[in-house]
Amino acid sequence: METQENQEVFNASFYAEFYTEGLYLLAEDKKGVTLAPDIINKTPVKEALKIQGNPNSESLILLNYAPGTAIPTSDIEYLNKILGSVKLDMQKIALINIGAEKGISPQDIMLLPYKKIIAFDSPMGLLPINLQLYTLSQQGDKLLFLTDRLSDIQGSQPLREKLWGALQQMYLK
């Protein structure tokens, strides 16, 4: 037999699958009158994203490596070098390996609080707009651009120059 408490938990988890703005449970007194809202979840549903680094940063880096695959040390070192060129480091940014996230959607990314997003080797359609590589785009309060894989950039002078130009526009203008 399902109790009132179990029913409330079921309803909250059911609606959390469909609503990302936050859910509120209204408390009722013994006469069935609504008293006041208790916040169940005021963060987006995709709070289970594995965010590394500083979750309070204004910058988000998206990498794309297969689930269960460690990010190569050479790519992390190169990313640190890239970040250092604009006076950032791994402790000053947030990082998500989108390849290891199941069911991540463009809305999940755009609901995150980060103002500057750099997507290295992002799957097509992950961001809600079609972008040319290394071209900054303003989407609401977010500034973002897409790039090639870190390993491809590291091995190509023209790609490094394109990345540097985009980074300058994003961080040094």
C-alpha positions in Angstrom: 0.0 0.0 0.0 1.3 3.4 -0.9 1.5 6.0 1.8 1.0 9.7 1.5 4.7 10.3 1.9 5.6 7.8 -0.8 3.1 9.4 -3.2 4.6 12.8 -2.6 8.1 11.5 -3.4 6.8 9.7 -6.5 5.1 12.9 -7.7 8.2 15.0 -7.2 10.5 12.6 -9.0 8.0 12.1 -11.8 7.6 15.8 -12.4 11.4 16.4 -12.1 11.8 14.4 -15.2 9.8 16.9 -17.2 10.3 20.3 -15.5 13.7 21.9 -15.2 12.8 25.2 -13.6 12.3 23.8 -10.1 9.5 22.1 -8.3 7.5 23.3 -5.2 5.5 21.2 -2.9 2.6 23.0 -1.2 2.0 22.0 2.4 -1.5 21.5 3.5 -3.0 21.7 7.0 -5.5 19.2 8.3 -8.4 21.0 6.6 -6.7 20.8 3.1 -5.8 24.5 3.0 -2.6 25.4 1.3 -0.2 27.1 3.7 3.2 27.8 2.1 5.5 26.3 -0.5 8.5 24.2 0.5 11.2 24.1 -2.1 11.8 20.6 -3.3 14.3 21.4 -6.0 15.3 24.9 -7.1 18.1 23.8 -9.4 17.8 22.4 -12.9 17.0 18.7 -13.0 20.4 17.9 -14.6 22.2 18.6 -11.3 23.7 15.2 -11.6 26.2 16.4 -14.2 29.7 15.6 -13.2 31.2 19.1 -13.0 34.9 19.2 -12.3 37.0 22.3 -11.3 35.2 25.3 -10.0 31.4 25.1 -10.2 31.1 28.8 -9.3 33.2 29.9 -12.3 31.8 32.0 -15.1 33.6 29.8 -17.6 32.6 26.3 -18.6 34.8 24.0 -20.7 33.1 21.1 -22.5 35.3 18.1 -23.5 34.2 15.0 -25.4 35.7 11.7 -24.3 34.0 8.3 -24.3 32.4 7.1 -21.1 34.9 5.3 -18.8 37.8 6.9 -20.7 40.2 9.1 -18.8 41.1 12.4 -20.3 44.6 12.0 -21.6 47.2 13.7 -19.5 48.6 15.5 -22.6 45.2 17.0 -23.3 44.9 18.2 -19.7 48.4 19.7 -19.8 47.6 21.4 -23.1 44.2 22.7 -21.8 46.1 24.2 -18.8 48.5 25.9 -21.2 45.5 27.3 -23.2 43.8 28.5 -20.1 47.0 30.1 -18.8 47.2 32.2 -22.0 44.0 34.1 -20.8 45.0 34.1 -17.1 42.9 31.1 -16.1 43.6 27.6 -14.8 41.8 24.4 -13.9 40.8 25.8 -10.5 39.1 28.9 -12.1 36.9 27.1 -14.6 34.2 24.4 -14.6 34.7 21.4 -16.8 32.3 18.7 -18.0 33.1 15.6 -20.1 30.0 15.6 -22.2 30.9 12.3 -23.7 30.5 10.6 -20.3 27.0 12.2 -19.7 24.0 10.3 -20.7 21.0 12.1 -22.1 22.5 15.6 -22.0 20.6 18.1 -24.1 21.1 21.6 -25.4 18.7 22.9 -22.8 20.8 21.3 -20.0 23.9 23.2 -21.2 22.1 26.5 -21.6 20.4 26.2 -18.2 23.8 26.0 -16.5 24.8 29.3 -14.9 28.1 29.7 -16.8 28.4 32.9 -19.0 31.3 31.7 -21.1 31.3 28.3 -22.8 34.0 26.7 -24.9 33.1 23.4 -26.4 36.1 21.3 -27.6 34.9 18.6 -30.1 31.3 19.0 -29.2 28.8 16.6 -30.9 26.6 18.3 -33.4 23.4 19.5 -31.9 24.6 19.6 -28.3 24.4 23.4 -28.3 21.1 24.9 -29.4 22.6 26.8 -32.3 24.6 26.0 -35.4 28.0 27.6 -35.0 31.1 27.7 -37.2 34.2 26.6 -35.4 36.1 29.3 -33.6 33.3 31.9 -34.1 31.9 33.6 -31.0 28.2 33.6 -30.6 26.1 35.5 -28.0 23.1 33.5 -26.9 21.1 35.4 -24.3 23.6 36.0 -21.4 26.0 33.4 -22.7 29.1 33.8 -24.9 30.2 30.6 -26.6 32.3 29.0 -29.3 33.1 25.6 -30.6 36.6 24.2 -31.4 38.3 21.1 -32.7 39.7 18.4 -30.4 42.5 19.5 -28.1 44.9 17.0 -29.8 44.0 18.3 -33.2 44.6 21.9 -32.1 47.9 21.0 -30.5 49.2 19.6 -33.7 48.2 22.4 -36.0 49.5 25.9 -36.1 46.5 27.3 -38.1 44.0 25.8 -35.5 46.1 27.2 -32.6 45.9 30.7 -34.3 42.1 30.3 -34.7 41.7 29.3 -31.0 43.9 32.2 -29.8 41.8 34.6 -31.8 38.5 33.3 -30.3 40.0 33.3 -26.8 41.1 36.9 -27.2 37.6 37.9 -28.2 36.1 36.1 -25.3 38.5 37.0 -22.5 40.8 39.8 -23.5 38.5 42.3 -25.4 
